[in-house]
Amino acid sequence: MEATKKSSKLGLRAWAAIWIAGLIGQLTWVIENSFFNTYVYDQIAPRSDIITWMVSLSAIVSTAATFLMGTLSDQIGKRRIFVLLGYIFWGVSTIVFGLTQFTVAALGVTGAAVLVVIMDCVMSFFGSMGNDCGLNSWTTDISTPENRGTLGTSISLQPMLATILGTVVFGLILSAFSGLVTPDGQNLRYFMLFIIVGVVTIVVGVISYFLMKESPNLIPSREKNFLKNLKKPFNFKLLKENKLLLYILLIFMFFFISFNVYFPHILNYFIYGDMSSTVEWLCGLLGMDSNSKELVAGALEAVALVLAIPLLIVAGRFHNKNKFISILYISIGMNLAGLLILFFSGLAGLEYGGALATLLIGMFFVGGGYMGLYQAIMVWLKNLFPEDMRSQFEGIRMIFYVCIPMFLGTLVGNFVIQYLGTEITLSYQTGDLSGYAPNFWLFIFAFGLCLLTFIPLGFATREVKKHPPVYSEE
């Protein structure tokens, strides 16, 4: 039976689901990608290797979850149930993660670190189930080539808006609960943060289930054998036959290897690294105490990213005209410029006003470049994914976007911090611990790795000229 032709217009309920589930999902990823890392330094130990294990192993789990749940979603032809269950257990595991701070005294730093890594992996599994397999595949199901530029702009705005909102709102929550302690003196501010975010994620999963409607074009896979379906995306002949798709995924991979060298450590860089004196100076100017460092650090990141939002809106017009190559060259160039500014600012030892000015400029270029590339790649991939394997191909995307970059990028970042980082000593309930804080050397290593992005981009440019892609009407 021929599938019903999709309208290019999305209804109010669809847009509500896209923004509510999408934005809250991205906010929950902000917790995992940023505040889990500051939590480690604040509650466990000043050890970047714990963050490296968290990020790299959770990336592998996320990718595996996307393949398993994506295959199941394609096979049964359902997305809503994956959003519902994924978000509910995503929220529950976020709450449980907060309990790890109470295990340090009994298990020691190593034991608590192991639990932190395990719970992060559990969170990642359900996050991928709900957000990647459920929501992302559903947005592809209900979109058409005519509206993917607009839809892609909305979706690509969400990570940046979540970063802006999350770093500020989560900082406010941490500051608000800084005086809440247990009888034995343990601070509960992070525990309260994880409870609040977990509950909101659960509620949004339920709401989204009732807002979403399955696309009439989504039909169960004809192949009833789950294992055969699971192996389909690993048939890399599909990528060999579609060179453009392969080149785009390689652009994604090289760029995000560079990104993951510094991004998991960026808030710790503000709080404990080169920017720590400037953040403390700002706290003093604003009449805040040291418990507000996360809030000030998040606000610095947010201000720089807010300035980049108009760039994404302009870029969306180019996406509707399939001008992806131009946007990618501009985005990578901006990112490289920003990384150089951040490196030389740290190398020069700038503090206070000088450090603040160069930080905002550098973060503007880095953030604008990151979001411009992310937006272009996500829209382009939606046009190229095989129609009957969209959820499974989210797994392929996860390999190049999450698994490889997070594994390799965090290994490089950890190496840089361990050998070139700034030595620090922090006080905990169990005593003082020494470790290393991230510093400006992260940015020059990220710069070098980002240059590699031009290799697959050059091949993609040539492929588009030789074989211009045709985006069929759906």
Residue pairs with C-beta under 8 A, 6 or more apart in sequence:
3 216
3 217
3 219
4 216
4 217
5 474
6 142
6 143
6 144
6 215
6 217
6 474
7 144
8 144
8 146
8 147
9 147
10 18
10 142
10 143
10 147
10 151
13 211
13 212
13 213
14 142
14 211
14 212
14 213
16 211
17 135
17 138
17 208
17 211
17 212
18 139
18 151
18 154
18 155
19 154
19 158
20 204
20 207
20 208
20 211
21 83
21 87
21 131
21 135
21 204
21 205
21 207
21 208
21 211
21 212
22 135
22 139
22 154
22 155
22 158
23 158
23 161
23 162
23 165
24 87
24 200
24 201
24 204
25 87
25 127
25 130
25 131
25 135
25 201
25 204
26 158
26 159
26 161
26 162
26 163
26 166
27 162
27 165
27 166
27 197
27 200
28 90
28 91
28 94
28 127
28 197
28 201
29 127
29 131
29 159
29 162
30 162
30 163
30 166
30 167
30 170
31 94
31 166
31 170
31 193
31 194
31 197
32 58
32 120
32 123
32 124
32 127
33 55
33 263
33 264
34 163
34 166
34 167
34 264
34 266
34 267
35 166
35 170
35 190
35 193
35 267
35 294
36 51
36 54
36 97
36 116
36 120
37 51
37 54
37 264
37 265
37 267
37 268
38 267
38 268
38 271
38 294
39 101
39 190
40 47
40 50
40 51
40 54
40 113
40 116
41 268
41 271
41 272
41 426
41 435
42 190
43 100
43 101
43 104
43 187
43 190
43 428
44 50
44 100
44 101
44 104
44 109
44 112
44 113
44 116
45 109
45 113
45 426
45 428
45 433
45 435
46 272
46 424
46 425
46 426
46 433
46 434
46 435
46 436
46 437
47 109
47 113
47 435
48 265
48 413
48 414
48 417
48 418
48 421
48 435
48 436
48 438
49 414
49 418
50 113
50 116
50 117
51 264
51 265
51 410
51 414
52 410
52 411
52 413
52 414
53 113
53 117
54 116
54 117
54 120
55 260
55 264
55 406
55 410
56 406
56 407
56 410
56 411
57 117
57 120
57 121
58 117
58 120
58 121
58 123
58 124
58 406
59 124
59 402
59 403
59 405
59 406
59 407
60 403
60 407
61 121
61 124
61 125
61 128
62 124
62 125
62 127
62 128
62 132
62 398
62 402
62 403
63 128
63 395
63 398
63 399
63 402
63 403
64 125
65 124
65 125
65 126
65 128
65 129
65 132
65 133
66 128
66 129
66 132
66 133
66 394
66 395
66 398
67 230
67 233
67 392
67 395
67 398
68 230
69 82
69 86
69 128
69 129
69 133
69 134
69 391
70 132
70 133
70 137
70 391
70 392
70 393
70 394
70 395
71 226
71 229
71 230
71 232
71 233
71 391
71 392
71 395
72 226
73 79
73 82
73 133
73 134
73 137
73 391
74 137
74 220
74 221
74 229
74 388
74 389
74 390
74 391
74 392
75 220
75 221
75 223
75 224
75 226
75 229
76 220
77 214
77 218
77 219
77 220
77 221
78 214
78 218
79 133
79 134
79 135
79 137
79 138
79 141
79 212
79 214
79 218
79 391
80 134
80 138
80 208
80 209
80 212
80 214
81 134
81 209
82 129
82 130
82 133
82 134
83 130
83 134
83 135
83 138
83 205
83 208
83 209
83 212
84 130
84 205
84 206
84 208
84 209
85 126
85 129
85 130
85 205
86 126
86 127
86 128
86 129
86 130
86 131
86 133
86 134
86 205
87 126
87 130
87 131
87 201
87 202
87 204
87 205
87 206
87 208
88 202
88 205
88 206
89 126
89 129
90 123
90 126
90 127
90 129
90 130
90 131
90 201
90 205
91 197
91 198
91 199
91 200
91 201
91 202
91 203
91 205
92 198
92 202
93 119
93 122
93 123
93 126
93 198
94 123
94 194
94 197
94 198
94 201
95 194
95 195
95 198
95 199
96 119
96 122
97 116
97 119
97 120
97 123
97 194
98 190
98 191
98 193
98 194
98 195
98 198
99 191
100 112
100 115
100 116
100 119
101 112
101 186
101 190
101 191
102 186
103 111
103 112
103 115
104 112
104 428
104 429
104 430
105 429
105 430
107 114
107 115
109 433
128 398
130 205
132 394
132 398
133 391
133 394
135 208
136 394
137 390
137 391
137 394
138 212
138 214
138 215
139 151
139 155
140 382
140 385
140 390
141 214
141 215
141 217
141 218
141 390
142 215
143 151
143 382
144 473
144 474
145 383
145 471
145 472
145 473
145 474
146 320
148 319
148 320
148 379
148 382
148 383
149 316
149 317
149 319
149 320
149 321
149 379
150 316
150 320
151 379
152 316
152 319
152 375
152 378
152 379
152 382
153 312
153 313
153 315
153 316
153 319
153 375
155 378
156 312
156 371
156 374
156 375
156 378
156 379
157 309
157 312
157 371
157 375
159 371
159 374
160 305
160 308
160 309
160 312
160 367
160 371
163 301
163 302
163 305
164 301
164 302
164 305
164 306
165 302
166 298
167 267
167 297
167 298
167 299
167 301
167 302
168 295
168 298
168 299
168 302
170 193
170 197
170 294
170 298
171 292
171 294
171 295
171 296
171 297
171 298
171 299
172 295
173 189
173 192
173 193
173 196
174 189
174 190
174 193
174 291
174 294
174 295
175 189
175 288
175 291
175 292
175 294
175 295
176 189
177 188
177 189
177 192
177 193
178 187
178 189
178 291
178 292
180 187
180 188
180 189
180 192
181 187
181 188
182 188
184 429
185 429
186 429
189 291
217 474
221 229
221 388
223 229
223 232
229 392
230 392
232 389
232 392
233 389
233 392
233 393
233 395
233 396
238 245
238 386
239 245
239 246
239 249
239 396
240 246
242 384
243 459
243 463
244 384
244 460
244 463
244 464
244 467
244 469
245 381
245 384
245 385
247 456
247 457
247 459
247 460
247 463
248 377
248 380
248 381
248 384
248 456
248 460
249 381
249 396
249 397
249 399
249 400
249 401
250 400
250 455
250 456
250 459
251 328
251 373
251 377
251 453
251 456
251 457
251 460
252 377
252 397
252 400
252 401
252 405
253 400
253 401
253 404
253 405
254 449
254 450
254 452
254 453
254 455
254 456
255 332
255 335
255 373
255 405
255 450
255 453
256 401
256 402
256 405
256 406
256 409
257 404
257 405
257 408
257 409
257 412
257 449
257 452
258 335
258 339
258 409
258 446
258 447
258 449
258 450
258 452
258 453
259 370
259 405
259 409
259 446
260 405
260 406
260 408
260 409
260 410
260 413
261 409
261 410
261 412
261 413
261 416
261 442
261 445
261 446
261 449
262 269
262 339
262 413
262 438
262 442
262 443
262 446
264 410
264 413
265 273
265 413
265 417
265 438
265 442
266 301
266 438
267 294
267 297
267 298
267 301
268 437
268 438
269 275
269 437
269 438
269 439
269 442
270 276
270 279
270 293
270 296
270 297
270 300
270 301
271 279
271 293
271 294
271 297
272 422
272 424
272 426
272 437
272 438
273 421
273 422
273 437
273 438
273 439
274 346
274 355
274 422
274 439
274 440
275 297
275 300
275 355
275 359
276 293
276 437
277 351
277 352
278 351
278 352
278 355
278 356
278 359
279 293
279 296
279 297
279 300
280 290
280 293
281 351
281 352
282 296
282 300
282 356
283 289
283 290
283 292
283 293
283 296
286 292
286 296
288 295
288 296
300 356
300 359
300 360
300 363
301 363
303 360
304 359
304 360
304 361
304 362
304 363
304 364
304 366
304 367
305 363
305 364
305 367
305 371
307 364
307 368
308 364
308 367
308 368
308 371
311 368
311 371
311 372
312 371
312 372
312 375
315 327
315 372
315 375
315 376
316 375
318 324
318 326
318 327
319 327
319 375
319 376
319 379
319 380
322 383
322 469
322 471
324 376
324 379
324 380
325 457
325 460
325 461
325 464
327 372
327 373
327 375
327 376
328 372
328 373
328 376
328 377
328 457
328 460
329 457
330 372
331 368
331 369
331 370
331 371
331 372
331 373
331 376
332 369
332 373
332 450
332 453
332 454
332 457
333 369
334 365
334 366
334 368
334 369
334 372
335 365
335 366
335 369
335 370
335 373
335 450
336 369
336 447
336 450
336 451
337 365
337 369
338 361
338 362
338 363
338 364
338 365
338 366
338 367
338 368
338 369
339 362
339 366
339 443
339 444
339 446
339 447
339 450
340 443
340 444
340 447
341 358
341 361
341 362
341 365
342 358
342 359
342 362
342 363
342 366
342 440
342 443
343 440
343 441
343 443
343 444
343 447
344 358
345 354
345 355
345 358
345 359
345 362
345 440
346 439
346 440
346 441
346 443
347 440
350 358
381 393
381 397
383 469
383 471
384 469
385 393
386 393
387 474
409 449
412 445
412 449
413 438
413 442
413 445
416 438
416 441
416 442
416 445
417 436
417 437
417 438
417 439
417 442
418 436
420 439
420 441
421 436
421 437
421 438
421 439
421 441
422 436
422 437
422 438
422 439
423 434
423 435
423 436
423 437
424 434
424 435
424 436
424 437
425 432
425 433
425 434
425 435
426 432
426 433
426 435
